[in-house]
Amino acid sequence: MEQLAKLLKTACGVGGTVKDGQIIIQGNFKDRILTLLKQKGYRAK
C-alpha cells in the first residue's frame, strides 16, 4: 500500500499519506488516479 501511495503521489505531483487503510492524496486528481489504477491492473470505480 505504501508503494502504491508513492506511485500515485509521484504521478500527480502532490503529497499524500496512508492512514487507516486508505491512501489519501491531496487535491482533486480522481480521473488521473482512476486511469492509473486501471492501467496497473487494479479494479477501480
C-alpha positions in Angstrom: 0.0 0.0 0.0 2.9 2.3 0.8 4.4 1.7 -2.7 1.1 2.3 -4.4 0.7 5.6 -2.5 4.2 6.7 -3.5 3.4 5.9 -7.2 0.1 7.9 -7.1 1.8 10.8 -5.3 4.6 10.9 -7.9 2.2 10.6 -10.8 0.1 13.5 -9.6 3.0 15.6 -8.3 1.3 16.1 -4.9 1.6 15.0 -1.3 -0.5 12.4 0.5 -0.4 9.7 3.1 -1.6 6.2 4.0 -3.9 6.3 7.0 -6.3 3.7 8.5 -6.0 1.5 5.4 -6.7 4.4 2.9 -4.5 6.3 0.6 -5.2 10.0 0.9 -4.0 12.2 -2.0 -4.0 16.0 -1.7 -6.0 17.7 -4.4 -8.6 16.7 -7.0 -6.9 14.0 -9.1 -9.7 11.4 -9.2 -9.7 10.9 -13.0 -5.9 10.7 -13.2 -5.7 8.2 -10.3 -8.6 6.1 -11.7 -6.8 5.8 -15.1 -3.5 5.0 -13.5 -5.0 2.3 -11.2 -6.8 0.7 -14.2 -3.5 0.7 -16.2 -1.8 -1.1 -13.3 -4.5 -3.8 -13.3 -6.5 -2.7 -10.2 -10.3 -2.8 -10.2 -11.3 0.8 -9.6 -14.6 2.7 -9.7 
